Amino acid sequence: QLQASGGGLVQAGGSLRLSCAASGISFSDYDVGWYRQAPGKQRELVAPIPSGRTTTYADSVKGRFTISRDNARNTVLLLMNSLKPEDTAVYYCNALNRYDSSRHYWGQGTLVTVSS
């Protein structure tokens, strides 16, 4: 249902763009977002972009990451600039139906590694 891509190895200060493509769902009915999980840590919310509502960002990525969604293409993007080694994690996209919380999907994760 959700296919994430765009991860890789980048030096500190570099940029990456993550993409998540949704299929088989009515994308505009879903609040979507990106989470990440670093080794040995809990999964954390990076940036949600609810359908038709304001985006928010984790304090650790404010000013560096930008999330956007394209309902016509059923995609959600995460542009990551000024990457830091502490951004190293597996990044997951997430989609939660606004009207039925049982319709909740995760992408498979894409690894982002930032070298110092």
C-alpha positions in Angstrom: 0.0 0.0 0.0 2.9 2.3 0.8 6.2 2.2 -1.0 9.0 4.3 0.4 12.2 5.2 -1.5 15.1 7.7 -1.6 17.2 6.7 1.3 21.0 6.3 1.1 24.3 7.4 2.4 25.1 11.1 2.5 27.7 13.2 4.2 26.8 15.6 6.9 25.4 18.8 5.5 24.0 17.1 2.5 20.5 16.5 1.3 18.2 13.7 0.4 14.6 13.5 -0.8 12.4 10.6 0.4 9.3 9.6 -1.5 6.4 7.5 -0.4 3.9 6.3 -3.1 0.5 5.1 -2.0 -1.6 2.6 -3.9 -5.0 1.1 -3.3 -6.3 3.8 -1.0 -8.2 7.0 -1.3 -5.1 9.1 -0.5 -6.9 12.3 0.3 -8.8 10.6 3.1 -5.6 9.9 4.9 -3.4 11.8 7.3 0.1 10.9 6.2 3.6 11.5 7.7 7.1 10.3 8.2 8.5 8.6 11.2 12.1 7.4 11.9 13.7 4.9 14.1 17.4 5.1 14.9 19.3 2.0 16.2 18.4 1.3 19.8 15.7 4.0 19.9 12.0 4.2 19.7 10.2 5.2 16.5 9.5 8.9 16.5 7.3 11.2 14.5 9.3 13.4 12.2 6.6 15.3 10.3 2.9 14.7 9.8 1.0 16.3 7.0 -2.7 15.8 7.7 -5.1 16.1 4.8 -6.1 19.7 4.4 -4.5 20.8 7.7 -1.3 22.4 8.9 2.0 20.6 8.9 4.1 20.3 12.0 7.7 19.2 12.5 9.7 17.6 15.3 11.9 20.2 16.9 15.0 18.3 15.9 14.2 18.8 12.2 12.6 22.2 12.1 14.1 24.4 9.5 15.9 21.6 7.8 13.2 19.2 6.6 10.2 19.9 4.5 7.2 17.6 4.0 4.8 17.9 1.2 2.0 15.8 -0.3 0.5 15.5 -3.8 -3.0 14.0 -3.6 -3.2 13.8 -7.4 -0.1 11.5 -7.5 -0.8 9.8 -4.2 2.7 10.7 -2.9 4.2 12.3 0.1 7.7 13.7 0.0 10.3 14.5 2.7 13.0 16.9 1.6 15.9 16.7 4.1 18.6 19.4 4.0 21.6 20.1 6.3 21.6 16.5 7.4 23.4 15.6 10.6 24.7 12.2 11.8 21.9 12.1 14.3 19.4 12.0 11.5 20.7 8.5 10.7 17.7 6.1 10.9 15.2 4.0 9.0 12.5 6.3 7.8 8.9 5.1 7.5 5.9 6.7 5.9 2.6 6.3 7.5 -1.0 6.7 6.5 -4.0 6.8 8.8 -7.5 7.1 7.5 -9.2 10.1 9.0 -12.6 8.4 9.3 -11.6 4.8 10.1 -8.6 4.3 12.4 -8.4 0.6 11.5 -7.2 1.6 8.1 -3.6 2.4 9.2 -0.6 1.6 6.9 3.1 1.7 7.1 5.7 1.7 4.4 8.6 -0.7 4.4 11.2 1.8 5.6 14.1 3.3 3.8 17.5 3.7 5.5 19.2 7.1 5.7 22.8 7.1 6.8 24.6 10.4 7.5 28.3 10.2 7.8 30.3 12.8 9.8 
